[in-house]
Amino acid sequence: MAMDAAEIEAFIKAALPDAVVTIEDLAGDGDHYAATVVSSAFKGLSRVKQHQIVYAALQGRMGGALHALALQTSAPE
């Protein structure tokens, strides 16, 4: 079962309440998304660690309900 953009955003914001999240459905199929996540929680962290935090927020749905998620993460400037 596919996830919708609002559901992905809700999971991310539950883990990172200050995050500004933008989700784009890349293929219109509910399986391939791009997400931009900006959160102060990312300050001083490597890009790999930032992505790990977002994947953890999705609670194991990557590769299952969510097939593909292209991520861009950063701390606010």
N, C-alpha and C positions, 0 to 999 in steps of 0.2 A: 504494500500500500504506500503510495507516494505521500510526501509531506507538502503542505503549501507554504508559501513565503511567510505568512503571518505566524505559523507554528514554529518555523525555524527562528524567526525573530524573537518570539516569546521565550524559547529555550535559552537563547543567547542572553537576552535581557534579564532572565531569572538568575543567571550566573554572574552577569556583569551589569548591574542596575544602571550604571552611568553611561553605558555604551550607546553610541549613535550607530545604528545598524541600517544598512541599505541592502536589500535582497533583490536580485534580478533572476527571473526564470529564463535561462538561456535557450531552452529548446521548446518551451511551451508544454512540456510533458510532466511537470511536477517532479522530475528526477534529477535535473541538471540545473544547478543554481550557481550564481556568483554572489558573494557576500563581501561587503566592506564593513569592517568593525573598528570603531575608534573608541578606546577606553583608557582612562588613566591607569587602570590595572596593568597595562602593558608597558608602562614607563620603566625603562632600564632592562627590559627583557629582550632576549633574542627573538627573531621572527619565528623560529621553530617553537619556542616556548609559548609565544602568543597564539600560534595555531593550535598547539596542544590544549590550551585553555578553552578555545572555541570548540574543538572536537569533544572535549570532556563535557562541555555544556550541553552537547547534543545527546548525551547519555546513551551512547552505543548505537545510535541510529545511522551513522555513516556506514555505507556499504549494505544497508538493509533498506529501511524506509526512505533513506536519502542516498541516492546512487553516487552523485558527484557534487562537490562544493568547491568552487574556485574561491580561495580566500585572499583578501588583502586586509592586513591588520596594521594598526599604528596607535601610538599614544597621541593625545591632542597636543597641538603645538602651543 
